[in-house]
């Protein structure tokens, strides 16, 4: 087992196929007898955020909020410092 000072980290996003993941470790892991694997269901956050922005652009409540903020700042937009 590696101690914390000699621990190596390898991070890779893998494709799940038939409910299985195959990981090929890099050469510097060659003599390791044991590794810790953490499974995290990665969601493509950028794609998800873009989809949410598209939805917001037609959401009446969101658009009403934006209009309210716009009206709140209308009075100070023309002020000079």
PyMOL commands that set and color helices and strands:
alter all, ss='L'
color gray80, all
select helices_A, chain A and resi 27-29+45-56+60-77
alter helices_A, ss='H'
color red, helices_A
deselect
rebuild
show_as cartoon
